[in-house]
Every structure is written in C-alpha cells, then in structure tokens.
Amino acid sequence: MNRADMQRQANGSCEFSGRTVLVTGAAQGIGLGIARAFAARGASVAIGDLRGDAAEAAARELTQAGGSARAWQVDVADPVQVSGFVAQTEAAFGALDIVIHNAAYFPLTSFETITPEILDRTLRVNLAALFWLAQAALPAFRRRGGGRILATSSVTGPRVAYPGLAHYAASKAGVNGFIRAAALELAVEGVTVNGVEPGMIRTPAMDNLGDAALNARIARSVPLGRLGEPADIAGAMLYLASDAAAYVTGQTIVVDGGATLPETSAVLD
C-alpha cells in the first residue's frame, strides 16, 4: 500500500483519483448520476449503455466538466459484449477497480401478459449481466489486488411489490441473492460485493409507471416528502466503493426516503 492509499484509508475518503469505474446503463437517470459523482471525484469512468449516442453525450458532458470518461455501446444481455466492454475498459484506462451494474429493463406488464421474451430479457439485463460482469472483471481485479462490485438493486422485489413489475421484482430479488453469494466467494480475492436498493427516484424511467399526477401522489406518500434524485443513489454508491467501506461486503443499502417504513399507507394519510 502506497502513501496515498494509506491516507485515503485513514480518512475514509470518497476520493477516487487513479481509479477506474465501469458503469452500465450510465447514459441517463441513476446511472448518469453515478457516473457524474465518480468523475467529479477524480475517477476515470467507462460509460456503457445500449444507446451509443446517449453514452457518447454523457462522456462528453463529463469530460467537458473536467473529468475523464469514455463511452461504449453495449447490450449487457449479451455476455460477449459484456466481456468486451470490461476488457476494453481496462485497456483504455490501464486498470479496472470498480464495476457498477446499473442497467435495467422493466416494461410495465401485468403478470398474466408477461411473455417469455419479456421475462428472458428482464432476467438477462437485470441479473445475468451481473454474473458476466463479475466473471469478466475478476482477472483485472486480481491484477489490482482487489476490487469492488456494486449493483443497483431495488426495494421492489426484495422488500415490496408494484403492480405490473413481477418480472422486475423477481430479477431484483435475484440481484440481492447474487450480492450475498458472490460476496462470500470473492472475499478471498479481496473483492467486495454490495448494492443499493433505490425507492422511487426521479428519472426518465419513472415514465414507465404513470403520468405526472401519479408521480406527485407517490412523492407525497414518501415520509421525507419527495422523490429521490439520482445523486441520492450515487452518494450510497460512493460510500460502498470508498475505503470507508473496506470491511463491508454482501450488503445492500435502502435509499427510499423512508417509503418502506410504514406498516400501512394509512399512517401517511
């Protein structure tokens, strides 16, 4: 451990200079918020997204703000593309330290109309991609002497349910299972595995759930009185990736403004 690493560990700092962070689904919403937060703290950020143009725009934003970022178009449902993204990130930046799987797929679909195609893509994007990312990143982590794997999970599935999202809920419950199992197996490699469970976050993806009036009603039901912002999730990710969380693994942090605390919604009426 060099002097800078010792100082970071002593301070429990959220400074990431000299570290490379890979983020999937990073062109908008929570993923872009995460990418911005790490770039602002000195990390080199690999932005992966299904929409190549949007990924390029996000990378330009971060570099124009003084950060270091590059974009890749990648469909995380494809393990070959995932492996290529990881390898190209390490080659471009010279290292890989932190992998954050944020990409998600969740078309609002009633339980009885979920098709094999919808279920298959949901599980591939939300859950299987975590396996492919972790497997692809492990050699790079070994070259660095350790690493961090983080996942954007959800309160939907592990804790609560939402009509029309049974497929999504099942995938996110699986994400939490992956976090615990992978944390146990990869601890010997010096790799920690953790996640964040967002509640209702103000992002373009919320359009999936309903109109502005419904979103306003949801916001009023949250004990803290507002929808979350991408920066709220990014803050938890920064902690879990930092030296302050060096002894934390196999855990998730709920970031939902207290929405899952009431036993019944009646207490908020």
C-alpha positions as a Python dict, from the first residue, in 0.01 Angstrom:
ca = {
    (1, 'M'): (0, 0, 0),
    (2, 'N'): (147, 336, -102),
    (3, 'R'): (127, 661, 94),
    (4, 'A'): (-174, 792, -97),
    (5, 'D'): (-364, 467, -38),
    (6, 'M'): (-279, 479, 331),
    (7, 'Q'): (-404, 836, 355),
    (8, 'R'): (-728, 750, 177),
    (9, 'Q'): (-784, 457, 409),
    (10, 'A'): (-710, 668, 715),
    (11, 'N'): (-954, 938, 603),
    (12, 'G'): (-1226, 702, 483),
    (13, 'S'): (-1228, 936, 183),
    (14, 'C'): (-1457, 935, -120),
    (15, 'E'): (-1169, 1043, -342),
    (16, 'F'): (-1117, 820, -644),
    (17, 'S'): (-823, 967, -830),
    (18, 'G'): (-626, 695, -1006),
    (19, 'R'): (-919, 453, -1004),
    (20, 'T'): (-1127, 327, -1293),
    (21, 'V'): (-1501, 282, -1260),
    (22, 'L'): (-1721, 96, -1509),
    (23, 'V'): (-2092, 182, -1502),
    (24, 'T'): (-2364, 11, -1707),
    (25, 'G'): (-2682, 194, -1801),
    (26, 'A'): (-2493, 518, -1747),
    (27, 'A'): (-2635, 743, -2018),
    (28, 'Q'): (-2925, 879, -1811),
    (29, 'G'): (-3102, 870, -1477),
    (30, 'I'): (-2940, 690, -1188),
    (31, 'G'): (-2651, 561, -1398),
    (32, 'L'): (-2557, 907, -1521),
    (33, 'G'): (-2583, 1039, -1166),
    (34, 'I'): (-2340, 769, -1053),
    (35, 'A'): (-2100, 842, -1338),
    (36, 'R'): (-2107, 1215, -1260),
    (37, 'A'): (-2035, 1155, -892),
    (38, 'F'): (-1730, 936, -955),
    (39, 'A'): (-1592, 1158, -1233),
    (40, 'A'): (-1624, 1463, -1007),
    (41, 'R'): (-1407, 1283, -751),
    (42, 'G'): (-1126, 1202, -989),
    (43, 'A'): (-1217, 858, -1122),
    (44, 'S'): (-1183, 755, -1485),
    (45, 'V'): (-1532, 644, -1586),
    (46, 'A'): (-1631, 391, -1851),
    (47, 'I'): (-1987, 467, -1957),
    (48, 'G'): (-2173, 169, -2101),
    (49, 'D'): (-2522, 194, -2244),
    (50, 'L'): (-2742, 28, -2504),
    (51, 'R'): (-2782, 368, -2670),
    (52, 'G'): (-2443, 456, -2811),
    (53, 'D'): (-2525, 818, -2897),
    (54, 'A'): (-2653, 885, -2546),
    (55, 'A'): (-2343, 723, -2396),
    (56, 'E'): (-2120, 946, -2612),
    (57, 'A'): (-2316, 1253, -2500),
    (58, 'A'): (-2275, 1155, -2134),
    (59, 'A'): (-1900, 1104, -2179),
    (60, 'R'): (-1870, 1446, -2345),
    (61, 'E'): (-2055, 1605, -2055),
    (62, 'L'): (-1816, 1455, -1801),
    (63, 'T'): (-1501, 1543, -1995),
    (64, 'Q'): (-1619, 1899, -2055),
    (65, 'A'): (-1666, 1928, -1679),
    (66, 'G'): (-1300, 1830, -1630),
    (67, 'G'): (-1347, 1457, -1575),
    (68, 'S'): (-1212, 1152, -1750),
    (69, 'A'): (-1470, 941, -1933),
    (70, 'R'): (-1517, 724, -2239),
    (71, 'A'): (-1831, 570, -2387),
    (72, 'W'): (-1917, 224, -2512),
    (73, 'Q'): (-2234, 95, -2674),
    (74, 'V'): (-2311, -236, -2506),
    (75, 'D'): (-2609, -465, -2464),
    (76, 'V'): (-2550, -621, -2124),
    (77, 'A'): (-2789, -904, -2211),
    (78, 'D'): (-2509, -1038, -2433),
    (79, 'P'): (-2221, -1195, -2234),
    (80, 'V'): (-1983, -1149, -2529),
    (81, 'Q'): (-2049, -775, -2537),
    (82, 'V'): (-2013, -755, -2159),
    (83, 'S'): (-1675, -930, -2169),
    (84, 'G'): (-1559, -700, -2447),
    (85, 'F'): (-1670, -391, -2256),
    (86, 'V'): (-1474, -495, -1948),
    (87, 'A'): (-1160, -581, -2147),
    (88, 'Q'): (-1173, -258, -2347),
    (89, 'T'): (-1220, -52, -2031),
    (90, 'E'): (-908, -198, -1871),
    (91, 'A'): (-713, -150, -2194),
    (92, 'A'): (-828, 212, -2233),
    (93, 'F'): (-759, 323, -1876),
    (94, 'G'): (-486, 79, -1776),
    (95, 'A'): (-681, -72, -1487),
    (96, 'L'): (-1025, -161, -1354),
    (97, 'D'): (-1112, -106, -989),
    (98, 'I'): (-1490, -74, -955),
    (99, 'V'): (-1773, -233, -1155),
    (100, 'I'): (-2123, -92, -1110),
    (101, 'H'): (-2415, -270, -1275),
    (102, 'N'): (-2699, -23, -1306),
    (103, 'A'): (-2860, -110, -1641),
    (104, 'A'): (-3216, -238, -1605),
    (105, 'Y'): (-3513, -348, -1813),
    (106, 'F'): (-3866, -326, -1674),
    (107, 'P'): (-4156, -269, -1912),
    (108, 'L'): (-4472, -230, -1704),
    (109, 'T'): (-4657, -555, -1782),
    (110, 'S'): (-4940, -725, -1597),
    (111, 'F'): (-4848, -1065, -1460),
    (112, 'E'): (-5074, -1260, -1693),
    (113, 'T'): (-4935, -1093, -2006),
    (114, 'I'): (-4562, -1138, -1935),
    (115, 'T'): (-4421, -1317, -2237),
    (116, 'P'): (-4119, -1549, -2248),
    (117, 'E'): (-3935, -1275, -2438),
    (118, 'I'): (-4005, -1009, -2173),
    (119, 'L'): (-3908, -1239, -1887),
    (120, 'D'): (-3593, -1357, -2064),
    (121, 'R'): (-3467, -1005, -2137),
    (122, 'T'): (-3554, -885, -1787),
    (123, 'L'): (-3353, -1162, -1625),
    (124, 'R'): (-3064, -1125, -1871),
    (125, 'V'): (-3027, -748, -1831),
    (126, 'N'): (-3101, -717, -1461),
    (127, 'L'): (-2950, -1035, -1320),
    (128, 'A'): (-2745, -1247, -1562),
    (129, 'A'): (-2535, -946, -1663),
    (130, 'L'): (-2405, -930, -1306),
    (131, 'F'): (-2258, -1277, -1345),
    (132, 'W'): (-2095, -1186, -1678),
    (133, 'L'): (-1955, -858, -1542),
    (134, 'A'): (-1812, -1018, -1229),
    (135, 'Q'): (-1655, -1305, -1420),
    (136, 'A'): (-1505, -1072, -1681),
    (137, 'A'): (-1372, -828, -1421),
    (138, 'L'): (-1210, -1085, -1192),
    (139, 'P'): (-878, -1109, -1385),
    (140, 'A'): (-847, -730, -1383),
    (141, 'F'): (-923, -720, -1011),
    (142, 'R'): (-656, -980, -947),
    (143, 'R'): (-405, -762, -1128),
    (144, 'R'): (-502, -477, -894),
    (145, 'G'): (-506, -688, -579),
    (146, 'G'): (-879, -650, -527),
    (147, 'G'): (-1185, -463, -645),
    (148, 'R'): (-1545, -358, -587),
    (149, 'I'): (-1863, -489, -748),
    (150, 'L'): (-2175, -281, -690),
    (151, 'A'): (-2529, -328, -816),
    (152, 'T'): (-2833, -109, -836),
    (153, 'S'): (-3096, -339, -691),
    (154, 'S'): (-3441, -214, -583),
    (155, 'V'): (-3682, -219, -293),
    (156, 'T'): (-3922, -374, -546),
    (157, 'G'): (-3875, -747, -512),
    (158, 'P'): (-3656, -776, -202),
    (159, 'R'): (-3899, -574, 18),
    (160, 'V'): (-4215, -458, -161),
    (161, 'A'): (-4413, -523, -478),
    (162, 'Y'): (-4555, -300, -752),
    (163, 'P'): (-4837, -395, -991),
    (164, 'G'): (-4706, -482, -1335),
    (165, 'L'): (-4349, -548, -1224),
    (166, 'A'): (-4348, -915, -1118),
    (167, 'H'): (-4070, -992, -1367),
    (168, 'Y'): (-3863, -696, -1245),
    (169, 'A'): (-3925, -784, -879),
    (170, 'A'): (-3807, -1140, -932),
    (171, 'S'): (-3491, -1020, -1105),
    (172, 'K'): (-3405, -776, -826),
    (173, 'A'): (-3462, -1037, -556),
    (174, 'G'): (-3211, -1242, -753),
    (175, 'V'): (-2969, -950, -755),
    (176, 'N'): (-2971, -944, -376),
    (177, 'G'): (-2906, -1317, -369),
    (178, 'F'): (-2616, -1270, -609),
    (179, 'I'): (-2471, -997, -387),
    (180, 'R'): (-2458, -1225, -83),
    (181, 'A'): (-2330, -1534, -264),
    (182, 'A'): (-2070, -1353, -473),
    (183, 'A'): (-1950, -1159, -168),
    (184, 'L'): (-1882, -1484, 12),
    (185, 'E'): (-1697, -1647, -278),
    (186, 'L'): (-1498, -1343, -387),
    (187, 'A'): (-1385, -1225, -42),
    (188, 'V'): (-1071, -1437, -73),
    (189, 'E'): (-985, -1235, -385),
    (190, 'G'): (-1007, -904, -197),
    (191, 'V'): (-1328, -820, -386),
    (192, 'T'): (-1629, -676, -203),
    (193, 'V'): (-1980, -705, -344),
    (194, 'N'): (-2258, -472, -231),
    (195, 'G'): (-2567, -296, -362),
    (196, 'V'): (-2811, -12, -326),
    (197, 'E'): (-3189, -57, -317),
    (198, 'P'): (-3348, 260, -452),
    (199, 'G'): (-3707, 351, -387),
    (200, 'M'): (-3889, 593, -617),
    (201, 'I'): (-3625, 804, -794),
    (202, 'R'): (-3698, 1094, -1028),
    (203, 'T'): (-3564, 965, -1361),
    (204, 'P'): (-3693, 930, -1720),
    (205, 'A'): (-3762, 564, -1637),
    (206, 'M'): (-4039, 672, -1398),
    (207, 'D'): (-4247, 745, -1707),
    (208, 'N'): (-4287, 365, -1718),
    (209, 'L'): (-4500, 380, -1406),
    (210, 'G'): (-4752, 651, -1491),
    (211, 'D'): (-4819, 1019, -1551),
    (212, 'A'): (-4710, 1329, -1360),
    (213, 'A'): (-5016, 1318, -1135),
    (214, 'L'): (-4932, 965, -1020),
    (215, 'N'): (-4570, 1063, -960),
    (216, 'A'): (-4686, 1357, -748),
    (217, 'R'): (-4904, 1124, -541),
    (218, 'I'): (-4609, 888, -494),
    (219, 'A'): (-4389, 1177, -381),
    (220, 'R'): (-4646, 1285, -122),
    (221, 'S'): (-4654, 932, 20),
    (222, 'V'): (-4280, 928, 92),
    (223, 'P'): (-4204, 1018, 458),
    (224, 'L'): (-3931, 1261, 352),
    (225, 'G'): (-4184, 1427, 124),
    (226, 'R'): (-4012, 1397, -214),
    (227, 'L'): (-3897, 1159, -481),
    (228, 'G'): (-3533, 1061, -467),
    (229, 'E'): (-3278, 1203, -707),
    (230, 'P'): (-3000, 1014, -892),
    (231, 'A'): (-2750, 1192, -666),
    (232, 'D'): (-2909, 1021, -364),
    (233, 'I'): (-2823, 680, -508),
    (234, 'A'): (-2480, 799, -621),
    (235, 'G'): (-2399, 900, -264),
    (236, 'A'): (-2458, 547, -138),
    (237, 'M'): (-2252, 405, -424),
    (238, 'L'): (-1964, 639, -342),
    (239, 'Y'): (-1963, 514, 16),
    (240, 'L'): (-1971, 147, -81),
    (241, 'A'): (-1687, 197, -329),
    (242, 'S'): (-1477, 401, -88),
    (243, 'D'): (-1212, 294, 160),
    (244, 'A'): (-1459, 376, 437),
    (245, 'A'): (-1649, 63, 331),
    (246, 'A'): (-1344, -163, 303),
    (247, 'Y'): (-1492, -405, 562),
    (248, 'V'): (-1846, -405, 417),
    (249, 'T'): (-1947, -685, 183),
    (250, 'G'): (-2261, -881, 96),
    (251, 'Q'): (-2485, -589, 197),
    (252, 'T'): (-2743, -357, 45),
    (253, 'I'): (-2839, -5, 149),
    (254, 'V'): (-3201, 105, 113),
    (255, 'V'): (-3228, 460, -23),
    (256, 'D'): (-3602, 531, -39),
    (257, 'G'): (-3676, 837, 176),
    (258, 'G'): (-3837, 608, 434),
    (259, 'A'): (-4104, 484, 193),
    (260, 'T'): (-4084, 123, 311),
    (261, 'L'): (-4102, 213, 682),
    (262, 'P'): (-4480, 250, 740),
    (263, 'E'): (-4668, -69, 817),
    (264, 'T'): (-4960, 71, 617),
    (265, 'S'): (-5005, 372, 391),
    (266, 'A'): (-5290, 482, 618),
    (267, 'V'): (-5041, 633, 864),
    (268, 'L'): (-4942, 885, 593),
    (269, 'D'): (-5296, 991, 501),
}
